[in-house]
Amino acid sequence: MSEARRSDFLRDWAVDLAIASVCAIFFGLIGPFGSYLNGPTWQRVVFQLACFLPGILLFGSLIRVVLRLGLNPAMTWMSIFLGVVILNAPFQIWVVSIALSIWPFLKILRPLDWYLQGLITALPIVLGFTLLMQARLHRRQQAEEAGEAPPTAFGLLGAPPSAVLCLQMEDHYVRVHTAGNSRLVLATLNQAMMALENANGLQVHRSWWVARKAVVRAVTEGRNLRLQLVNGISAPVARSAVAVVREAGWLTNESPTGCRSTETEILPL
């Protein structure tokens, strides 16, 4: 089991047990099936906790096993229903033992009474937990599908590829520059470049991607090369990327490298 799945597994059970505890306290307070006559509130709460927590472990495991089978909806619900009907019988042995240890006078109840009370209680609770777990699975499947699919420009960058002049990394964000403005998006530079759908441009630095049409000129300062863009921004070119920029035909009439700044003409498209 991966670390992420293990974390989800433990978190899901923690949430389920917390919900079960709240339900147990609620049932202990209202005293269903006449149990409000059995004794003080604290006894009812203890009894319900002793029933709900093992119960959610038992029936929660049933729900998880059935959902992992990937059955169609009708078969899923039928399997869970039959599972509750069957498992409720041995589970009531535990419930009765706890109840009689607290309230010995309950021996007057017949086994069928215990079974039916447990079934009436278990079915709606299992229904609610099944819907909860299905919603969890649906959210995680959507998240996995979204993570596998390449992001679209409008969905991630908020602009069509043709409008993007350059991308600039800022910490854990990417600043998307267009002719009119710029905006920060939560993404990696690789994700943002994927969203550009093979637009004509180059990654000129580990933190920069520049569109070919955005470059006005190249400025050499000693051994450093920068690209002046149409929106007034100056994008650095990593030394390892200079050869790539040159091979792409972005630089012409290059001046010798010197201490003073020189400008390099950029061929028009």
PLY file of the C-alpha trace (Angstrom):
ply
format ascii 1.0
element vertex 269
property float x
property float y
property float z
element edge 268
property int vertex1
property int vertex2
end_header
0.00 0.00 0.00
1.39 3.38 -0.99
1.86 6.11 1.61
-1.00 8.15 0.09
-3.40 5.19 0.14
-2.38 4.30 3.68
-3.04 7.89 4.76
-6.47 7.84 3.09
-7.25 4.47 4.67
-6.44 5.64 8.20
-8.16 9.00 7.76
-11.34 7.37 6.43
-11.56 4.99 9.39
-10.88 7.82 11.83
-13.73 9.86 10.32
-16.08 6.85 10.35
-15.34 6.07 13.99
-15.83 9.72 14.92
-19.22 9.77 13.18
-20.15 6.49 14.89
-19.24 8.00 18.27
-21.49 11.01 17.64
-24.34 8.69 16.61
-23.80 6.58 19.72
-23.98 9.60 22.01
-27.15 10.77 20.24
-28.81 7.36 20.61
-27.70 7.23 24.23
-29.38 10.55 24.90
-32.71 9.77 23.21
-32.88 6.12 24.38
-34.55 4.38 21.42
-36.76 1.26 21.74
-37.67 2.19 25.30
-34.06 2.08 26.49
-34.52 5.52 28.07
-36.24 3.59 30.90
-33.29 1.26 31.46
-31.14 3.55 33.56
-29.22 6.84 33.71
-27.97 8.58 30.57
-24.34 7.69 31.10
-25.19 3.97 31.05
-27.07 4.35 27.78
-24.19 6.29 26.23
-21.66 3.66 27.32
-23.87 0.90 25.92
-24.33 2.66 22.58
-20.59 3.36 22.25
-19.88 -0.31 22.98
-22.30 -1.21 20.17
-21.59 1.47 17.57
-17.79 1.32 17.49
-17.53 -2.47 16.90
-20.55 -2.19 14.64
-18.95 0.36 12.35
-15.81 -1.76 12.18
-17.93 -4.78 11.15
-20.39 -3.15 8.79
-17.85 -0.59 7.53
-15.63 -3.46 6.45
-18.61 -5.05 4.70
-19.28 -1.83 2.76
-15.63 -1.47 1.75
-15.41 -5.07 0.52
-18.60 -4.77 -1.55
-17.58 -1.42 -3.09
-14.18 -2.84 -4.08
-15.96 -5.54 -6.10
-17.13 -2.90 -8.61
-20.65 -4.35 -8.96
-23.47 -2.51 -10.70
-25.60 -0.30 -8.40
-28.43 -2.84 -7.96
-26.06 -5.66 -7.07
-24.06 -3.37 -4.77
-27.09 -2.42 -2.70
-28.45 -5.97 -2.67
-25.10 -7.34 -1.49
-24.84 -4.76 1.28
-28.43 -5.40 2.38
-27.92 -9.18 2.53
-24.61 -8.67 4.31
-26.30 -6.60 7.02
-29.10 -9.16 7.41
-26.56 -11.98 7.87
-23.95 -10.19 9.99
-26.55 -8.68 12.28
-27.23 -12.11 13.81
-23.73 -12.76 15.23
-23.33 -9.06 16.02
-26.39 -9.22 18.31
-24.59 -11.79 20.46
-22.12 -9.03 21.33
-24.90 -6.47 21.82
-26.88 -8.74 24.13
-23.81 -9.58 26.23
-23.07 -5.88 26.76
-26.70 -5.01 27.48
-27.19 -7.80 30.03
-23.95 -6.90 31.82
-25.38 -3.40 32.38
-29.08 -4.21 32.70
-29.62 -7.85 33.76
-33.41 -7.42 33.76
-33.38 -7.30 29.94
-33.30 -11.10 29.88
-37.04 -10.88 29.28
-36.38 -9.83 25.64
-36.51 -12.61 23.06
-33.62 -13.17 20.57
-35.93 -12.09 17.75
-36.57 -8.79 19.53
-32.83 -8.12 19.76
-32.31 -9.08 16.12
-35.10 -6.86 14.78
-34.06 -3.87 16.90
-30.48 -4.26 15.70
-31.60 -4.59 12.06
-33.83 -1.51 12.26
-30.91 0.45 13.69
-28.21 -0.93 11.38
-29.93 -0.56 8.00
-30.30 3.27 7.89
-26.85 3.75 9.42
-25.25 1.42 6.86
-27.16 3.26 4.13
-25.68 6.57 5.26
-22.14 5.23 5.50
-22.44 3.59 2.06
-23.40 6.91 0.48
-20.53 8.59 2.33
-17.98 6.04 1.10
-19.31 6.18 -2.47
-18.90 9.96 -2.42
-15.30 9.57 -1.21
-14.48 7.12 -3.98
-16.07 9.37 -6.59
-14.06 12.40 -5.45
-10.81 10.44 -5.49
-11.49 9.00 -8.93
-12.16 12.50 -10.25
-8.92 13.74 -8.67
-6.92 10.87 -10.18
-8.43 11.44 -13.62
-7.72 15.16 -13.40
-4.13 14.43 -12.41
-3.60 12.06 -15.35
-5.14 14.29 -18.01
-3.10 17.19 -19.42
-4.54 20.49 -18.16
-6.09 22.77 -20.74
-4.92 26.31 -21.21
-8.23 27.88 -20.25
-8.67 25.57 -17.29
-5.21 26.11 -15.83
-3.81 29.30 -17.32
-6.98 31.28 -17.90
-5.90 32.20 -21.45
-5.62 30.51 -24.86
-2.13 29.36 -25.88
-1.98 32.01 -28.60
-2.35 34.78 -26.00
0.45 33.66 -23.68
3.71 35.60 -24.08
5.72 33.92 -21.35
5.52 31.86 -18.18
7.48 32.77 -15.08
7.88 30.58 -11.98
7.29 32.31 -8.63
7.76 29.90 -5.72
4.99 27.30 -6.09
3.09 29.38 -8.64
3.43 30.27 -12.30
2.84 33.83 -13.48
1.13 33.78 -16.87
1.97 36.90 -18.90
-0.31 37.99 -21.72
-0.39 41.21 -23.71
-2.87 42.85 -21.35
-1.97 41.55 -17.91
-0.57 38.70 -15.87
-2.01 36.29 -13.32
-0.67 33.73 -10.85
-1.82 30.11 -11.08
-1.01 27.23 -8.76
0.98 24.86 -10.97
4.46 23.73 -11.88
6.18 25.11 -14.94
5.90 21.71 -16.62
2.14 21.64 -16.05
1.78 25.13 -17.45
3.85 24.28 -20.53
1.74 21.16 -21.11
-1.35 23.38 -21.10
0.10 25.48 -23.95
-0.62 22.65 -26.42
2.74 22.80 -28.25
2.67 26.56 -28.75
5.74 27.95 -30.56
8.16 28.77 -27.78
11.08 27.54 -25.68
11.94 26.98 -22.07
14.90 29.34 -21.87
15.52 29.00 -18.15
14.46 26.62 -15.40
11.95 29.28 -14.34
10.96 30.71 -17.72
9.14 29.70 -20.90
8.99 32.31 -23.69
6.82 32.41 -26.81
8.74 33.03 -30.05
6.42 35.85 -31.10
7.00 37.70 -27.80
10.76 38.22 -28.33
11.84 41.66 -29.58
15.61 41.41 -29.13
18.32 39.65 -27.19
20.62 41.63 -24.90
24.08 40.31 -24.06
25.66 41.47 -20.81
29.05 39.85 -20.46
28.34 36.14 -20.53
24.68 36.62 -19.75
21.90 36.67 -22.33
18.46 38.12 -21.77
15.42 38.31 -24.05
13.48 41.57 -24.26
9.79 40.85 -24.79
7.02 42.90 -26.39
5.40 43.55 -23.00
8.59 45.11 -21.62
9.69 42.08 -19.60
13.27 40.83 -19.74
13.57 37.05 -19.54
16.93 35.46 -18.61
18.39 32.75 -20.80
20.28 30.02 -18.97
23.78 29.37 -20.33
22.76 25.79 -21.01
19.87 27.07 -23.13
21.80 29.55 -25.28
22.70 26.89 -27.84
19.06 25.76 -28.01
17.88 29.33 -28.58
20.49 29.82 -31.29
19.67 26.52 -33.02
16.00 27.49 -33.03
16.96 30.51 -35.17
16.04 33.11 -32.60
19.42 34.91 -32.74
21.07 36.53 -35.78
23.98 38.94 -36.32
25.36 38.13 -32.90
27.99 40.50 -31.56
31.07 39.15 -29.81
30.66 38.68 -26.10
32.20 41.52 -24.13
31.92 43.43 -20.92
29.53 45.99 -22.30
25.96 45.33 -23.23
25.18 44.49 -26.86
21.93 43.85 -28.63
21.17 40.99 -30.98
18.59 41.27 -33.70
15.69 38.85 -33.61
14.49 37.62 -36.98
10.79 38.26 -37.61
8.51 35.26 -37.94
0 1
1 2
2 3
3 4
4 5
5 6
6 7
7 8
8 9
9 10
10 11
11 12
12 13
13 14
14 15
15 16
16 17
17 18
18 19
19 20
20 21
21 22
22 23
23 24
24 25
25 26
26 27
27 28
28 29
29 30
30 31
31 32
32 33
33 34
34 35
35 36
36 37
37 38
38 39
39 40
40 41
41 42
42 43
43 44
44 45
45 46
46 47
47 48
48 49
49 50
50 51
51 52
52 53
53 54
54 55
55 56
56 57
57 58
58 59
59 60
60 61
61 62
62 63
63 64
64 65
65 66
66 67
67 68
68 69
69 70
70 71
71 72
72 73
73 74
74 75
75 76
76 77
77 78
78 79
79 80
80 81
81 82
82 83
83 84
84 85
85 86
86 87
87 88
88 89
89 90
90 91
91 92
92 93
93 94
94 95
95 96
96 97
97 98
98 99
99 100
100 101
101 102
102 103
103 104
104 105
105 106
106 107
107 108
108 109
109 110
110 111
111 112
112 113
113 114
114 115
115 116
116 117
117 118
118 119
119 120
120 121
121 122
122 123
123 124
124 125
125 126
126 127
127 128
128 129
129 130
130 131
131 132
132 133
133 134
134 135
135 136
136 137
137 138
138 139
139 140
140 141
141 142
142 143
143 144
144 145
145 146
146 147
147 148
148 149
149 150
150 151
151 152
152 153
153 154
154 155
155 156
156 157
157 158
158 159
159 160
160 161
161 162
162 163
163 164
164 165
165 166
166 167
167 168
168 169
169 170
170 171
171 172
172 173
173 174
174 175
175 176
176 177
177 178
178 179
179 180
180 181
181 182
182 183
183 184
184 185
185 186
186 187
187 188
188 189
189 190
190 191
191 192
192 193
193 194
194 195
195 196
196 197
197 198
198 199
199 200
200 201
201 202
202 203
203 204
204 205
205 206
206 207
207 208
208 209
209 210
210 211
211 212
212 213
213 214
214 215
215 216
216 217
217 218
218 219
219 220
220 221
221 222
222 223
223 224
224 225
225 226
226 227
227 228
228 229
229 230
230 231
231 232
232 233
233 234
234 235
235 236
236 237
237 238
238 239
239 240
240 241
241 242
242 243
243 244
244 245
245 246
246 247
247 248
248 249
249 250
250 251
251 252
252 253
253 254
254 255
255 256
256 257
257 258
258 259
259 260
260 261
261 262
262 263
263 264
264 265
265 266
266 267
267 268
